Amino acid sequence: MFPADLPDVDETHLTSASGLYLSAVESEPETNKWFYSGHTSKVEIKAANIRQLQLFEDDQNPCVLLGLHPPDDPAQVVAVYLHDRWWSLDDALQTCSKSRNGLMSVESMAERVMVFLLSRLLDKPSAGEDLFRLHPRTESCKLLWRDGQALGFYSVKHKGSLCDTWSSCCYLLPVLDTLLVRRSCRRRGFGLQMVQDFCSMFPTEEFLGISSPLSASMVAVVKRFLQQHEEHRERLYEVEAPGGWTQRRNIWLNIQLGRYSIGPEEEESPTSAETRKNEPDESSQKQRSGSDHRARTASRAAEHTDQPDQRVPKGTQNQP
């Protein structure tokens, strides 16, 4: 069994168990215990090789997970401590349950840990990729399951939800905020599947958003989606929080006008990629499907004030 299959724990228990274990390791510096990562590499389990990882953003009461790393590379976490033992990252993202298949809402603490592992720890960043910020503890997310593995996730800012913790601004439309597919599983159409699932979640909403800015690879995914689903061309917008008309632009129209850098497309399936999040951090970095609106200023929104309404004009949406 894997962590996802074991009885769920709450934040208090996870943090308490992490603290007790770390204290025990610190009191016995010569434990001579090792964690074997793969067939040849191993990491000694000692306090100097253990990091405390904060799971959620803006935590007044931090929820902490322990990560084990090689002595010469603190950013490269190879295992996490859950249910009184160390698990490799790959094992922590698996399940024995055949009922976990396709896109499923994140509900348990174990699943929120999976979102953290995917967004922050699993893959080292490629050139030009940036790190996700931590998600709020109540973020609306879906994990993508296939063959007993969590392959990726996306998160949503719901209409009416707060844009940040320091103002009263609320989102004016549903927004696909972050999207990620494991690097080993990209270019197989999973990104397209998640964009389609997001759009199907809100059948009565006239307009939907995707967080700004869009990376070239995310633009390629959305372009392929809109080529296949013309009914969404006037519906899907790149937005900055809170998503007023001066903070959104129609994605299909701007693709036609050549205002995006578009990543390489594939003959059969699009790159299941993400838009980037422009926020550096000290740990390993990932690509993000959308920037963090909470870090945006009003000056950024002013870029689009000369385009108050970018709804696609009738008769133009099918132009090349």
DAWOJO-V647478 format. One line per field, one symbol per residue. psi: psi as a letter, one per 20 degrees, with the letter a starting at -180 (. if undefined). A space follows every 10 residues. Layout:
psi: ???
This chain:
psi: qrhhirpqqr gggggghggg ghhgghimhl hlqqpooahh qqppnrhijp qppphqqloh npopqpppqq hjnhinpiqq oqlkrppqhg hijrqipiio pbppqphrhh hhhggggghh hgpqqrpiqr qqrqqqhjpo qpqoppljqo iarqqpoqpi qqhaijrjpq piqppogqpq pphijrkjjh gghhgggghi hmhiphqqqp pqqprhhhhg ghggghhhnh ijhjhpqpqq qjkrhikqqp ggghghikjq oprpqqhhqr pmaqqqpmoq rirqqrqqmp rohhiqrhhg hihjijmhok qpqpiiijq.
